[in-house]
Amino acid sequence: MNEKKYFVHPTAVVDEPVEIGKDTKIWHFSHVMQDAKIGAKCSLGQNVFIGSRVKIGDNCKIQNNVSIYDLVTLEDNVFCGPSMVFTNDLNPRAAWPKGGIWIATLVKEGASIGANATIVCGITLGRHCFIGAGALIHKDVKDYALMVGVPARQIGWMCECGERLKFNEKGDATCNARCKGTYKLEDNQVRRIL
């Protein structure tokens, strides 16, 4: 007997075929469309929708009421806050359907997206970036960038553990919280050193 190594709540709908990794949990009233790919150790909260051509990496946390439409890719360790939404069509019209010709979006490893944020399609969210609650993201976001507002603007940089980074005049920063990571700011780009 082929026993599933992931959990699906009885009220959730998972169309076949799908790929779902070990120890993933899919909670109340969620819907995963056929051909979706979801990694290991993910959590999909209540009322989550996952489209057919979605790819989700390992250890992603998708909170309640999130819709992830076709051609969105989440790399590993992405956090999607409650009721945030991705789009996949820049100019939708009900009378002029596009028949699945959508625009892809990439969310890189470790990115966090706050509650009620909107991510317009066709962009890339950089590694470990932090999107504030309610933000409207309509262009690419740099690695480690902290973005807020409508439309969103960058107001700083974030550590991989989720603390705000403060750079000195030499462009160096050390996280004083959990991870003690060391970072370098050069040419308006941040990279982790240690």
Buried (B, 14 or more C-beta within 10 A) or exposed (E): EEEEEBEBBEEBEBEEEBEBBEBBBBBBBBBBBEBBBBBBBBBBBBBBBBBBBBBBBBBBBBBBBBBBBBBBBBBBBBBBBBBBBBBBBEEEEEEEEEEEEBBBBBBBBBBBBBBBBBBBBBBBBBBBBBBBBBBBBBEEBBBBBBBBEEEBEBEBBBBBEBBBBEBEEEEBBBBEEEBEBEBBBEEEEBEBEE
